Amino acid sequence: MAALGISATAGAMLLRGQGSSGPLPQLGALPDFTFTRHDGQPFGSAQLRGKPFVANFIFTRCPTICPEFTRKMVGVQKATASFGAGLQLVSFSVDPKYDTPERLTEYGERHGADFSRWSFLTGDYEQLKETIVQGFKVSMGREPGAPEDDLLSIFHGTHFVLVDDAGQIRGYYDSADSDSTDRLIRDTQRLAKTGH
């Protein structure tokens, strides 16, 4: 489960209830957080309260999985366009020292992000790590002692996380699995329509 980028506990909870027609599972409450949005404004739990959102974890100079992970988020953006700003998309940088708001804006523009509903967040590394690892239960880190320009030393989970309008995690979805990302779209639409 560590290789998948989510904790064993979250992974076990994730596997329960898949494919059921009942309410989406409640997998834990996120702690409150505030970071810096790509436009330089504070953004976090307060701005997301009352709106479900899909989160992912990227960095702009990532040479491997992030471009595809971001393209998958573009697919989520397109598939959920009818919900407008009532459904938010949030990309957390795992390389915040490099990922300034300006770099995140350029990255979002390059990928066609609709900034009215898709926010790219940066901030203090340790606070981001605590929120991502302890809150979202998704892996993030850097190989000890690696030089700043060793991009392959940066690691992070590749699951989308679906969060409801009360800050409860409702699902994890492997971005490399097309069936899982299809389920994310279905669950996101369901959550936006029904709240559960």
N, CA, C and O atoms as a DFTB+ gen file, in Angstrom:
784 C
 N C O
     1  1       0.831      -1.202       0.000
     2  2       0.000       0.000       0.000
     3  2       0.868       1.255       0.000
     4  3       0.475       2.289      -0.541
     5  1       2.067       1.158       0.619
     6  2       2.951       2.326       0.623
     7  2       3.330       2.717      -0.797
     8  3       3.473       3.899      -1.109
     9  1       3.492       1.710      -1.658
    10  2       3.859       2.002      -3.042
    11  2       2.756       2.762      -3.763
    12  3       3.022       3.498      -4.714
    13  1       1.531       2.588      -3.316
    14  2       0.416       3.297      -3.942
    15  2       0.332       4.748      -3.474
    16  3      -0.351       5.571      -4.083
    17  1       1.030       5.042      -2.393
    18  2       1.060       6.423      -1.941
    19  2      -0.011       6.784      -0.940
    20  3      -0.190       7.959      -0.621
    21  1      -0.731       5.788      -0.435
    22  2      -1.684       6.067       0.639
    23  2      -1.374       5.135       1.794
    24  3      -0.799       4.064       1.602
    25  1      -1.753       5.542       2.984
    26  2      -1.425       4.740       4.153
    27  2      -2.217       3.440       4.155
    28  3      -3.247       3.325       3.491
    29  1      -1.721       2.459       4.912
    30  2      -2.409       1.172       4.999
    31  2      -3.815       1.341       5.566
    32  3      -4.754       0.687       5.112
    33  1      -3.957       2.218       6.556
    34  2      -5.272       2.441       7.148
    35  2      -6.238       3.007       6.123
    36  3      -7.358       2.518       5.973
    37  1      -5.800       4.038       5.421
    38  2      -6.668       4.628       4.399
    39  2      -6.945       3.625       3.293
    40  3      -8.049       3.580       2.750
    41  1      -5.930       2.812       2.958
    42  2      -6.113       1.813       1.916
    43  2      -7.159       0.786       2.301
    44  3      -7.984       0.396       1.474
    45  1      -7.132       0.347       3.542
    46  2      -8.123      -0.624       3.992
    47  2      -9.521      -0.017       3.963
    48  3     -10.478      -0.671       3.550
    49  1      -9.637       1.230       4.399
    50  2     -10.935       1.891       4.369
    51  2     -11.393       2.117       2.940
    52  3     -12.583       2.040       2.636
    53  1     -10.433       2.396       2.068
    54  2     -10.736       2.637       0.657
    55  2     -11.385       1.429       0.012
    56  3     -12.297       1.565      -0.804
    57  1     -10.911       0.242       0.381
    58  2     -11.397      -0.975      -0.262
    59  2     -12.798      -1.347       0.191
    60  3     -13.502      -2.063      -0.521
    61  1     -13.217      -0.881       1.352
    62  2     -14.560      -1.171       1.816
    63  2     -15.563      -0.302       1.078
    64  3     -15.341       0.895       0.896
    65  1     -16.631      -0.887       0.667
    66  2     -17.724      -0.112       0.083
    67  2     -17.567       0.200      -1.382
    68  3     -18.443       0.847      -1.956
    69  1     -16.476      -0.234      -2.026
    70  2     -16.337       0.013      -3.453
    71  2     -17.404      -0.759      -4.190
    72  3     -17.661      -1.925      -3.890
    73  1     -18.024      -0.107      -5.152
    74  2     -19.020      -0.768      -5.962
    75  2     -20.374      -0.862      -5.296
    76  3     -21.305      -1.400      -5.895
    77  1     -20.522      -0.364      -4.084
    78  2     -21.814      -0.439      -3.418
    79  2     -22.684       0.715      -3.856
    80  3     -22.200       1.736      -4.345
    81  1     -23.987       0.531      -3.670
    82  2     -24.909       1.595      -4.057
    83  2     -25.261       2.479      -2.875
    84  3     -26.004       3.449      -3.023
    85  1     -24.731       2.151      -1.696
    86  2     -24.992       2.965      -0.523
    87  2     -24.178       4.246      -0.557
    88  3     -23.483       4.520      -1.534
    89  1     -24.264       5.031       0.512
    90  2     -23.496       6.277       0.567
    91  2     -22.001       6.015       0.434
    92  3     -21.518       4.942       0.798
    93  1     -21.276       6.992      -0.084
    94  2     -19.827       6.878      -0.150
    95  2     -19.275       6.770       1.268
    96  3     -19.814       7.388       2.187
    97  1     -18.211       5.996       1.458
    98  2     -17.654       5.849       2.814
    99  2     -17.109       7.169       3.335
   100  3     -16.674       8.021       2.561
   101  1     -17.136       7.331       4.656
   102  2     -16.489       8.479       5.291
   103  2     -15.146       7.990       5.835
   104  3     -15.098       7.151       6.734
   105  1     -14.064       8.523       5.279
   106  2     -12.733       7.985       5.543
   107  2     -11.892       8.876       6.448
   108  3     -10.690       8.654       6.591
   109  1     -12.504       9.869       7.052
   110  2     -11.775      10.729       7.973
   111  2     -11.948      12.195       7.640
   112  3     -12.143      12.569       6.483
   113  1     -11.874      13.021       8.672
   114  2     -12.036      14.462       8.501
   115  2     -10.685      15.124       8.284
   116  3      -9.714      14.804       8.969
   117  1     -10.623      16.039       7.341
   118  2      -9.399      16.807       7.125
   119  2      -9.231      17.840       8.225
   120  3     -10.220      18.415       8.681
   121  1      -8.002      18.091       8.663
   122  2      -7.767      19.216       9.569
   123  2      -7.907      20.530       8.800
   124  3      -7.784      20.554       7.575
   125  1      -8.162      21.602       9.512
   126  2      -8.198      22.914       8.858
   127  2      -6.818      23.245       8.297
   128  3      -5.798      22.916       8.902
   129  1      -6.796      23.891       7.147
   130  2      -5.526      24.287       6.540
   131  2      -5.733      25.583       5.764
   132  3      -6.828      25.866       5.279
   133  1      -4.670      26.355       5.657
   134  2      -4.633      27.543       4.812
   135  2      -3.262      27.632       4.169
   136  3      -2.243      27.604       4.860
   137  1      -3.233      27.740       2.848
   138  2      -1.988      27.901       2.112
   139  2      -2.111      29.106       1.191
   140  3      -3.047      29.894       1.326
   141  1      -1.192      29.256       0.269
   142  2      -1.210      30.386      -0.660
   143  2      -1.628      29.891      -2.024
   144  3      -1.019      28.978      -2.582
   145  1      -2.673      30.500      -2.559
   146  2      -3.194      30.126      -3.873
   147  2      -2.286      30.698      -4.962
   148  3      -1.471      31.584      -4.704
   149  1      -2.438      30.180      -6.174
   150  2      -1.609      30.621      -7.303
   151  2      -1.721      32.117      -7.569
   152  3      -0.826      32.702      -8.179
   153  1      -2.813      32.750      -7.118
   154  2      -2.959      34.198      -7.302
   155  2      -2.416      34.993      -6.117
   156  3      -2.598      36.209      -6.048
   157  1      -1.745      34.306      -5.180
   158  2      -1.138      34.965      -4.029
   159  2      -2.063      35.156      -2.841
   160  3      -1.644      35.688      -1.813
   161  1      -3.316      34.731      -2.964
   162  2      -4.282      34.913      -1.887
   163  2      -4.306      33.693      -0.963
   164  3      -4.039      32.576      -1.404
   165  1      -4.630      33.908       0.332
   166  2      -4.793      32.761       1.233
   167  2      -5.960      31.902       0.757
   168  3      -6.981      32.423       0.309
   169  1      -5.802      30.588       0.856
   170  2      -6.854      29.685       0.402
   171  2      -6.752      28.382       1.180
   172  3      -5.662      27.851       1.391
   173  1      -7.910      27.877       1.602
   174  2      -7.901      26.622       2.344
   175  2      -9.284      26.215       2.774
   176  3     -10.265      26.423       2.059
   177  1      -9.352      25.628       3.961
   178  2     -10.602      25.059       4.463
   179  2     -11.738      26.073       4.485
   180  3     -12.873      25.740       4.145
   181  1     -11.443      27.302       4.880
   182  2     -12.500      28.306       4.991
   183  2     -13.134      28.580       3.632
   184  3     -14.353      28.719       3.543
   185  1     -12.339      28.658       2.585
   186  2     -12.856      28.940       1.249
   187  2     -13.549      27.718       0.639
   188  3     -14.408      27.859      -0.232
   189  1     -13.176      26.524       1.097
   190  2     -13.753      25.294       0.558
   191  2     -14.987      24.828       1.326
   192  3     -15.713      23.950       0.859
   193  1     -15.226      25.407       2.492
   194  2     -16.353      24.953       3.303
   195  2     -17.662      25.089       2.525
   196  3     -17.945      26.133       1.937
   197  1     -18.442      24.033       2.534
   198  2     -19.709      24.042       1.824
   199  2     -19.611      23.604       0.380
   200  3     -20.610      23.591      -0.339
   201  1     -18.392      23.238      -0.059
   202  2     -18.189      22.803      -1.447
   203  2     -17.382      21.508      -1.455
   204  3     -16.323      21.443      -0.831
   205  1     -17.857      20.486      -2.144
   206  2     -17.002      19.316      -2.317
   207  2     -15.820      19.662      -3.216
   208  3     -15.885      20.593      -4.018
   209  1     -14.730      18.892      -3.067
   210  2     -13.584      19.145      -3.946
   211  2     -12.798      17.866      -4.203
   212  3     -12.854      16.902      -3.440
   213  1     -12.064      17.899      -5.309
   214  2     -11.138      16.829      -5.675
   215  2      -9.734      17.383      -5.508
   216  3      -9.417      18.451      -6.030
   217  1      -8.887      16.654      -4.776
   218  2      -7.506      17.080      -4.540
   219  2      -6.534      16.156      -5.271
   220  3      -6.784      14.962      -5.430
   221  1      -5.419      16.742      -5.711
   222  2      -4.286      15.937      -6.141
   223  2      -2.992      16.632      -5.725
   224  3      -3.027      17.733      -5.176
   225  1      -1.854      15.993      -5.984
   226  2      -0.582      16.393      -5.397
   227  2       0.471      16.335      -6.494
   228  3       0.753      15.272      -7.048
   229  1       1.051      17.501      -6.802
   230  2       1.920      17.623      -7.974
   231  2       3.078      18.573      -7.670
   232  3       3.110      19.193      -6.607
   233  1       4.028      18.690      -8.601
   234  2       4.965      19.818      -8.577
   235  2       5.311      20.169     -10.006
   236  3       5.355      19.305     -10.882
   237  1       5.557      21.450     -10.232
   238  2       5.582      21.964     -11.609
   239  2       6.793      21.510     -12.398
   240  3       6.728      21.453     -13.626
   241  1       7.895      21.183     -11.739
   242  2       9.082      20.739     -12.471
   243  2       9.230      19.214     -12.447
   244  3      10.307      18.686     -12.723
   245  1       8.172      18.533     -12.126
   246  2       8.158      17.069     -12.077
   247  2       8.424      16.492     -13.466
   248  3       7.725      16.837     -14.419
   249  1       9.425      15.616     -13.595
   250  2       9.763      15.064     -14.907
   251  2       9.062      13.749     -15.230
   252  3       9.269      13.191     -16.307
   253  1       8.239      13.247     -14.318
   254  2       7.688      11.904     -14.514
   255  2       6.160      11.905     -14.558
   256  3       5.573      12.094     -15.624
   257  1       5.510      11.697     -13.411
   258  2       4.072      11.411     -13.423
   259  2       3.171      12.645     -13.383
   260  3       1.999      12.555     -13.747
   261  1       3.690      13.787     -12.951
   262  2       2.810      14.940     -12.727
   263  2       2.119      15.458     -13.994
   264  3       0.936      15.791     -13.928
   265  1       2.791      15.541     -15.126
   266  2       2.067      16.021     -16.306
   267  2       0.832      15.175     -16.621
   268  3      -0.224      15.716     -16.951
   269  1       0.963      13.850     -16.520
   270  2      -0.193      12.980     -16.785
   271  2      -1.233      13.102     -15.685
   272  3      -2.431      13.106     -15.967
   273  1      -0.791      13.203     -14.429
   274  2      -1.706      13.383     -13.295
   275  2      -2.505      14.671     -13.485
   276  3      -3.705      14.711     -13.213
   277  1      -1.838      15.713     -13.950
   278  2      -2.524      16.983     -14.196
   279  2      -3.484      16.860     -15.368
   280  3      -4.582      17.413     -15.320
   281  1      -3.094      16.143     -16.426
   282  2      -4.018      15.934     -17.553
   283  2      -5.274      15.187     -17.112
   284  3      -6.371      15.456     -17.600
   285  1      -5.099      14.241     -16.178
   286  2      -6.269      13.538     -15.643
   287  2      -7.177      14.516     -14.881
   288  3      -8.402      14.407     -14.942
   289  1      -6.568      15.471     -14.164
   290  2      -7.373      16.475     -13.465
   291  2      -8.095      17.363     -14.476
   292  3      -9.226      17.782     -14.231
   293  1      -7.457      17.655     -15.607
   294  2      -8.143      18.399     -16.675
   295  2      -9.374      17.621     -17.120
   296  3     -10.422      18.214     -17.378
   297  1      -9.257      16.301     -17.213
   298  2     -10.406      15.472     -17.558
   299  2     -11.519      15.577     -16.528
   300  3     -12.697      15.625     -16.883
   301  1     -11.145      15.613     -15.248
   302  2     -12.143      15.807     -14.189
   303  2     -12.803      17.176     -14.350
   304  3     -14.021      17.303     -14.223
   305  1     -11.997      18.192     -14.630
   306  2     -12.530      19.546     -14.838
   307  2     -13.570      19.549     -15.962
   308  3     -14.647      20.127     -15.816
   309  1     -13.248      18.911     -17.065
   310  2     -14.178      18.890     -18.197
   311  2     -15.438      18.101     -17.879
   312  3     -16.544      18.528     -18.213
   313  1     -15.274      16.938     -17.228
   314  2     -16.414      16.066     -16.956
   315  2     -17.372      16.652     -15.929
   316  3     -18.540      16.267     -15.874
   317  1     -16.879      17.589     -15.111
   318  2     -17.715      18.162     -14.048
   319  2     -18.010      19.641     -14.293
   320  3     -18.414      20.352     -13.373
   321  1     -17.812      20.103     -15.516
   322  2     -17.979      21.534     -15.810
   323  2     -19.373      22.037     -15.478
   324  3     -19.547      23.200     -15.113
   325  1     -20.368      21.164     -15.603
   326  2     -21.753      21.612     -15.375
   327  2     -22.006      22.009     -13.927
   328  3     -22.983      22.701     -13.644
   329  1     -21.140      21.583     -12.999
   330  2     -21.322      21.940     -11.591
   331  2     -20.719      23.296     -11.253
   332  3     -20.956      23.823     -10.166
   333  1     -19.944      23.864     -12.165
   334  2     -19.379      25.185     -11.946
   335  2     -18.542      25.256     -10.693
   336  3     -17.929      24.269     -10.287
   337  1     -18.517      26.429     -10.077
   338  2     -17.664      26.667      -8.913
   339  2     -18.151      25.941      -7.664
   340  3     -17.470      25.953      -6.638
   341  1     -19.322      25.308      -7.738
   342  2     -19.820      24.531      -6.605
   343  2     -19.011      23.282      -6.344
   344  3     -19.097      22.702      -5.261
   345  1     -18.222      22.855      -7.324
   346  2     -17.295      21.743      -7.162
   347  2     -15.904      22.269      -7.444
   348  3     -15.630      22.751      -8.544
   349  1     -15.026      22.181      -6.464
   350  2     -13.695      22.736      -6.599
   351  2     -12.665      21.652      -6.892
   352  3     -12.854      20.490      -6.532
   353  1     -11.582      22.038      -7.543
   354  2     -10.419      21.192      -7.786
   355  2      -9.225      21.868      -7.124
   356  3      -9.042      23.078      -7.259
   357  1      -8.413      21.097      -6.413
   358  2      -7.304      21.682      -5.659
   359  2      -6.048      20.842      -5.874
   360  3      -6.030      19.650      -5.567
   361  1      -4.999      21.469      -6.402
   362  2      -3.705      20.807      -6.584
   363  2      -2.720      21.374      -5.569
   364  3      -2.457      22.576      -5.544
   365  1      -2.181      20.492      -4.733
   366  2      -1.220      20.872      -3.702
   367  2       0.193      20.621      -4.229
   368  3       0.490      19.528      -4.711
   369  1       1.067      21.631      -4.139
   370  2       2.456      21.442      -4.539
   371  2       3.217      20.709      -3.440
   372  3       3.107      21.042      -2.260
   373  1       3.994      19.700      -3.852
   374  2       4.871      19.003      -2.907
   375  2       6.299      19.530      -3.008
   376  3       7.215      18.980      -2.397
   377  1       6.483      20.597      -3.779
   378  2       7.795      21.235      -3.976
   379  2       7.612      22.752      -3.810
   380  3       7.920      23.526      -4.716
   381  1       7.103      23.163      -2.634
   382  2       6.671      24.554      -2.496
   383  2       7.795      25.576      -2.522
   384  3       7.555      26.739      -2.844
   385  1       9.008      25.174      -2.192
   386  2      10.120      26.140      -2.238
   387  2      10.319      26.645      -3.663
   388  3      10.597      27.826      -3.872
   389  1      10.179      25.763      -4.635
   390  2      10.308      26.148      -6.047
   391  2       8.987      26.671      -6.617
   392  3       8.975      27.613      -7.409
   393  1       7.888      26.057      -6.210
   394  2       6.585      26.381      -6.799
   395  2       5.985      27.639      -6.169
   396  3       5.150      27.574      -5.267
   397  1       6.436      28.767      -6.672
   398  2       5.871      30.052      -6.267
   399  2       4.474      30.209      -6.862
   400  3       4.115      29.473      -7.782
   401  1       3.685      31.147      -6.358
   402  2       2.390      31.397      -6.984
   403  2       2.505      31.689      -8.480
   404  3       1.668      31.247      -9.268
   405  1       3.536      32.428      -8.869
   406  2       3.710      32.755     -10.294
   407  2       3.946      31.495     -11.124
   408  3       3.392      31.358     -12.214
   409  1       4.765      30.576     -10.611
   410  2       5.033      29.332     -11.346
   411  2       3.781      28.462     -11.386
   412  3       3.524      27.798     -12.391
   413  1       3.007      28.456     -10.320
   414  2       1.773      27.678     -10.314
   415  2       0.755      28.263     -11.292
   416  3       0.037      27.519     -11.961
   417  1       0.692      29.585     -11.376
   418  2      -0.210      30.216     -12.343
   419  2       0.171      29.824     -13.761
   420  3      -0.688      29.458     -14.564
   421  1       1.463      29.901     -14.066
   422  2       1.919      29.544     -15.410
   423  2       1.625      28.076     -15.708
   424  3       1.222      27.735     -16.820
   425  1       1.822      27.218     -14.728
   426  2       1.552      25.786     -14.889
   427  2       0.066      25.556     -15.158
   428  3      -0.301      24.805     -16.061
   429  1      -0.779      26.204     -14.369
   430  2      -2.219      26.066     -14.560
   431  2      -2.669      26.561     -15.918
   432  3      -3.484      25.921     -16.581
   433  1      -2.135      27.708     -16.334
   434  2      -2.489      28.244     -17.649
   435  2      -2.074      27.290     -18.762
   436  3      -2.813      27.079     -19.724
   437  1      -0.888      26.721     -18.620
   438  2      -0.372      25.805     -19.640
   439  2      -1.271      24.578     -19.794
   440  3      -1.379      24.008     -20.880
   441  1      -1.914      24.180     -18.696
   442  2      -2.769      22.989     -18.735
   443  2      -4.254      23.318     -18.907
   444  3      -5.095      22.420     -18.855
   445  1      -4.576      24.575     -19.109
   446  2      -5.974      24.932     -19.357
   447  2      -6.854      24.923     -18.127
   448  3      -8.046      24.628     -18.215
   449  1      -6.276      25.245     -16.979
   450  2      -7.060      25.259     -15.741
   451  2      -8.084      26.389     -15.749
   452  3      -7.789      27.513     -16.155
   453  1      -9.286      26.071     -15.294
   454  2     -10.317      27.075     -15.058
   455  2     -10.119      27.569     -13.622
   456  3     -10.539      26.914     -12.669
   457  1      -9.476      28.730     -13.480
   458  2      -9.098      29.204     -12.151
   459  2     -10.296      29.596     -11.286
   460  3     -10.128      29.840     -10.091
   461  1     -11.483      29.662     -11.851
   462  2     -12.652      29.934     -11.019
   463  2     -13.013      28.729     -10.153
   464  3     -13.763      28.853      -9.184
   465  1     -12.474      27.560     -10.511
   466  2     -12.781      26.367      -9.723
   467  2     -11.582      25.471      -9.465
   468  3     -11.699      24.474      -8.753
   469  1     -10.431      25.812     -10.032
   470  2      -9.227      24.986      -9.832
   471  2      -8.144      25.852      -9.206
   472  3      -7.681      26.818      -9.813
   473  1      -7.744      25.502      -7.992
   474  2      -6.738      26.250      -7.239
   475  2      -5.464      25.427      -7.112
   476  3      -5.507      24.218      -6.887
   477  1      -4.328      26.107      -7.261
   478  2      -3.013      25.495      -7.085
   479  2      -2.396      26.116      -5.838
   480  3      -2.279      27.338      -5.743
   481  1      -1.998      25.270      -4.873
   482  2      -1.584      25.780      -3.566
   483  2      -0.117      25.510      -3.280
   484  3       0.415      24.449      -3.607
   485  1       0.521      26.485      -2.666
   486  2       1.890      26.372      -2.193
   487  2       1.936      26.940      -0.774
   488  3       0.934      27.454      -0.278
   489  1       3.080      26.850      -0.130
   490  2       3.184      27.364       1.233
   491  2       4.387      26.776       1.938
   492  3       5.349      26.348       1.300
   493  1       4.327      26.760       3.255
   494  2       5.413      26.221       4.065
   495  2       5.502      24.704       3.873
   496  3       4.496      24.001       3.965
   497  1       6.705      24.209       3.607
   498  2       6.891      22.792       3.298
   499  2       6.372      21.894       4.419
   500  3       5.629      20.948       4.160
   501  1       6.754      22.179       5.647
   502  2       6.374      21.294       6.759
   503  2       4.863      21.304       6.986
   504  3       4.278      20.271       7.311
   505  1       4.234      22.461       6.817
   506  2       2.781      22.518       6.976
   507  2       2.075      21.759       5.860
   508  3       1.093      21.057       6.099
   509  1       2.586      21.907       4.630
   510  2       2.017      21.143       3.518
   511  2       2.181      19.649       3.770
   512  3       1.242      18.876       3.580
   513  1       3.369      19.246       4.194
   514  2       3.612      17.828       4.435
   515  2       2.686      17.291       5.519
   516  3       2.150      16.192       5.386
   517  1       2.496      18.053       6.583
   518  2       1.607      17.597       7.648
   519  2       0.173      17.444       7.143
   520  3      -0.499      16.463       7.459
   521  1      -0.291      18.416       6.358
   522  2      -1.653      18.345       5.827
   523  2      -1.812      17.165       4.876
   524  3      -2.807      16.443       4.943
   525  1      -0.839      16.966       3.992
   526  2      -0.937      15.907       2.991
   527  2      -0.784      14.527       3.628
   528  3      -1.574      13.624       3.353
   529  1       0.231      14.362       4.478
   530  2       0.512      13.044       5.049
   531  2      -0.448      12.704       6.192
   532  3      -1.022      11.615       6.220
   533  1      -0.619      13.634       7.132
   534  2      -1.478      13.357       8.287
   535  2      -2.959      13.581       7.988
   536  3      -3.819      12.875       8.515
   537  1      -3.250      14.570       7.137
   538  2      -4.643      14.888       6.846
   539  2      -5.219      14.040       5.734
   540  3      -6.205      13.330       5.933
   541  1      -4.605      14.109       4.556
   542  2      -5.101      13.354       3.405
   543  2      -4.675      11.890       3.437
   544  3      -5.237      11.071       2.709
   545  1      -3.678      11.543       4.278
   546  2      -3.130      10.180       4.346
   547  2      -2.504       9.773       3.018
   548  3      -2.648       8.634       2.572
   549  1      -1.816      10.709       2.401
   550  2      -1.133      10.492       1.125
   551  2       0.357      10.740       1.341
   552  3       0.736      11.657       2.069
   553  1       1.196       9.930       0.715
   554  2       2.636      10.067       0.926
   555  2       3.182      11.330       0.257
   556  3       2.654      11.807      -0.747
   557  1       4.248      11.848       0.843
   558  2       4.954      13.010       0.301
   559  2       6.295      13.097       1.003
   560  3       6.385      12.828       2.201
   561  1       7.324      13.465       0.285
   562  2       8.615      13.639       0.930
   563  2       9.735      13.798      -0.072
   564  3       9.530      14.021      -1.264
   565  1      10.931      13.670       0.474
   566  2      12.127      13.821      -0.348
   567  2      13.198      12.914       0.237
   568  3      13.313      12.783       1.456
   569  1      13.988      12.284      -0.640
   570  2      15.054      11.417      -0.156
   571  2      16.030      12.248       0.687
   572  3      16.458      13.317       0.253
   573  1      16.386      11.768       1.888
   574  2      17.284      12.535       2.769
   575  2      18.618      12.839       2.095
   576  3      19.220      11.975       1.458
   577  1      19.064      14.077       2.248
   578  2      20.366      14.480       1.748
   579  2      20.439      14.738       0.258
   580  3      21.512      15.043      -0.262
   581  1      19.321      14.622      -0.438
   582  2      19.344      14.831      -1.889
   583  2      19.527      16.311      -2.199
   584  3      18.977      17.156      -1.492
   585  1      20.284      16.643      -3.235
   586  2      20.437      18.054      -3.614
   587  2      19.131      18.640      -4.125
   588  3      18.245      17.914      -4.577
   589  1      19.022      19.955      -4.049
   590  2      17.793      20.653      -4.411
   591  2      17.362      20.370      -5.837
   592  3      16.166      20.322      -6.124
   593  1      18.326      20.181      -6.743
   594  2      17.967      19.992      -8.145
   595  2      17.774      18.518      -8.524
   596  3      17.595      18.200      -9.700
   597  1      17.810      17.620      -7.533
   598  2      17.553      16.201      -7.801
   599  2      16.043      15.961      -7.749
   600  3      15.491      15.609      -6.707
   601  1      15.396      16.156      -8.887
   602  2      13.934      16.093      -8.932
   603  2      13.409      14.688      -8.681
   604  3      12.296      14.526      -8.183
   605  1      14.192      13.674      -9.019
   606  2      13.743      12.307      -8.817
   607  2      13.742      11.910      -7.343
   608  3      13.219      10.854      -6.985
   609  1      14.327      12.753      -6.486
   610  2      14.312      12.461      -5.051
   611  2      12.998      12.876      -4.394
   612  3      12.723      12.503      -3.254
   613  1      12.188      13.651      -5.118
   614  2      10.889      14.102      -4.593
   615  2       9.860      13.018      -4.892
   616  3       9.750      12.550      -6.026
   617  1       9.109      12.625      -3.871
   618  2       8.077      11.609      -4.103
   619  2       6.745      12.062      -3.513
   620  3       6.695      12.876      -2.590
   621  1       5.667      11.511      -4.072
   622  2       4.325      11.850      -3.599
   623  2       3.343      10.834      -4.142
   624  3       3.613      10.156      -5.134
   625  1       2.196      10.735      -3.481
   626  2       1.154       9.822      -3.912
   627  2       0.494      10.284      -5.200
   628  3       0.518      11.467      -5.539
   629  1      -0.098       9.329      -5.911
   630  2      -0.719       9.617      -7.202
   631  2      -2.210       9.307      -7.197
   632  3      -2.800       9.031      -8.241
   633  1      -2.803       9.355      -6.032
   634  2      -4.249       9.170      -5.928
   635  2      -4.956      10.521      -5.884
   636  3      -4.490      11.458      -5.235
   637  1      -6.078      10.607      -6.578
   638  2      -7.012      11.701      -6.348
   639  2      -7.711      11.433      -5.014
   640  3      -7.911      10.281      -4.628
   641  1      -8.079      12.507      -4.317
   642  2      -8.848      12.379      -3.081
   643  2     -10.118      13.205      -3.227
   644  3     -10.070      14.389      -3.559
   645  1     -11.249      12.563      -2.974
   646  2     -12.551      13.237      -3.039
   647  2     -12.973      13.624      -1.627
   648  3     -13.011      12.785      -0.727
   649  1     -13.288      14.904      -1.443
   650  2     -13.644      15.446      -0.129
   651  2     -15.023      16.097      -0.237
   652  3     -15.305      16.806      -1.204
   653  1     -15.878      15.856       0.755
   654  2     -17.227      16.413       0.682
   655  2     -17.281      17.835       1.226
   656  3     -16.262      18.398       1.626
   657  1     -18.481      18.408       1.235
   658  2     -18.626      19.822       1.596
   659  2     -18.435      20.093       3.079
   660  3     -18.429      21.248       3.503
   661  1     -18.277      19.020       3.884
   662  2     -18.017      19.177       5.314
   663  2     -16.566      18.842       5.668
   664  3     -16.212      18.785       6.845
   665  1     -15.727      18.619       4.651
   666  2     -14.325      18.320       4.909
   667  2     -14.039      16.863       5.216
   668  3     -12.970      16.540       5.735
   669  1     -14.985      15.966       4.902
   670  2     -14.784      14.529       5.094
   671  2     -14.245      13.896       3.817
   672  3     -14.767      14.137       2.729
   673  1     -13.199      13.086       3.955
   674  2     -12.671      12.342       2.809
   675  2     -13.666      11.240       2.463
   676  3     -14.086      10.473       3.329
   677  1     -14.041      11.169       1.177
   678  2     -15.045      10.194       0.751
   679  2     -14.516       9.160      -0.238
   680  3     -15.227       8.214      -0.578
   681  1     -13.267       9.326      -0.708
   682  2     -12.731       8.310      -1.607
   683  2     -11.324       8.619      -2.076
   684  3     -10.905       9.776      -2.122
   685  1     -10.590       7.548      -2.429
   686  2      -9.258       7.621      -3.031
   687  2      -9.328       6.925      -4.382
   688  3      -9.973       5.885      -4.515
   689  1      -8.663       7.496      -5.389
   690  2      -8.797       7.001      -6.756
   691  2      -7.423       7.017      -7.420
   692  3      -6.802       8.073      -7.533
   693  1      -6.953       5.872      -7.851
   694  2      -5.648       5.727      -8.475
   695  2      -5.657       6.413      -9.840
   696  3      -6.397       6.007     -10.736
   697  1      -4.844       7.442      -9.995
   698  2      -4.851       8.205     -11.247
   699  2      -4.314       7.400     -12.421
   700  3      -4.557       7.760     -13.573
   701  1      -3.584       6.310     -12.152
   702  2      -3.036       5.486     -13.233
   703  2      -4.013       4.425     -13.720
   704  3      -3.732       3.727     -14.695
   705  1      -5.149       4.295     -13.057
   706  2      -6.141       3.267     -13.381
   707  2      -7.375       3.936     -13.974
   708  3      -8.075       4.677     -13.284
   709  1      -7.641       3.677     -15.251
   710  2      -8.750       4.364     -15.923
   711  2     -10.092       4.010     -15.287
   712  3     -10.980       4.861     -15.237
   713  1     -10.267       2.783     -14.802
   714  2     -11.519       2.426     -14.132
   715  2     -11.690       3.237     -12.854
   716  3     -12.794       3.670     -12.521
   717  1     -10.579       3.438     -12.140
   718  2     -10.630       4.213     -10.903
   719  2     -10.958       5.676     -11.183
   720  3     -11.736       6.285     -10.448
   721  1     -10.375       6.247     -12.236
   722  2     -10.672       7.648     -12.550
   723  2     -12.096       7.791     -13.073
   724  3     -12.733       8.819     -12.840
   725  1     -12.607       6.787     -13.772
   726  2     -14.023       6.816     -14.179
   727  2     -14.925       6.807     -12.947
   728  3     -15.937       7.507     -12.900
   729  1     -14.548       6.011     -11.955
   730  2     -15.335       5.960     -10.713
   731  2     -15.269       7.291      -9.982
   732  3     -16.253       7.723      -9.381
   733  1     -14.102       7.948     -10.032
   734  2     -13.989       9.283      -9.435
   735  2     -15.006      10.234     -10.047
   736  3     -15.682      10.968      -9.327
   737  1     -15.121      10.225     -11.376
   738  2     -16.075      11.116     -12.042
   739  2     -17.494      10.808     -11.572
   740  3     -18.257      11.718     -11.247
   741  1     -17.841       9.541     -11.539
   742  2     -19.197       9.158     -11.100
   743  2     -19.451       9.576      -9.656
   744  3     -20.496      10.144      -9.340
   745  1     -18.483       9.291      -8.780
   746  2     -18.670       9.626      -7.368
   747  2     -18.690      11.133      -7.148
   748  3     -19.437      11.629      -6.304
   749  1     -17.873      11.862      -7.905
   750  2     -17.852      13.319      -7.790
   751  2     -19.196      13.904      -8.205
   752  3     -19.735      14.780      -7.530
   753  1     -19.725      13.421      -9.302
   754  2     -21.036      13.908      -9.770
   755  2     -22.114      13.571      -8.771
   756  3     -22.995      14.384      -8.491
   757  1     -22.042      12.353      -8.226
   758  2     -23.023      11.931      -7.227
   759  2     -22.941      12.794      -5.972
   760  3     -23.966      13.220      -5.438
   761  1     -21.725      13.048      -5.505
   762  2     -21.545      13.854      -4.306
   763  2     -22.021      15.280      -4.529
   764  3     -22.648      15.874      -3.652
   765  1     -21.722      15.832      -5.704
   766  2     -22.151      17.194      -5.996
   767  2     -23.674      17.293      -6.073
   768  3     -24.254      18.318      -5.714
   769  1     -24.310      16.234      -6.537
   770  2     -25.778      16.270      -6.689
   771  2     -26.513      15.960      -5.389
   772  3     -27.488      16.629      -5.045
   773  1     -26.038      14.937      -4.665
   774  2     -26.794      14.423      -3.526
   775  2     -26.177      14.710      -2.166
   776  3     -26.861      14.634      -1.145
   777  1     -24.885      15.041      -2.142
   778  2     -24.211      15.266      -0.867
   779  2     -23.693      13.992      -0.219
   780  3     -23.018      14.056       0.808
   781  1     -24.002      12.812      -0.810
   782  2     -23.490      11.562      -0.248
   783  2     -23.324      10.521      -1.339
   784  3     -22.902       9.398      -1.062
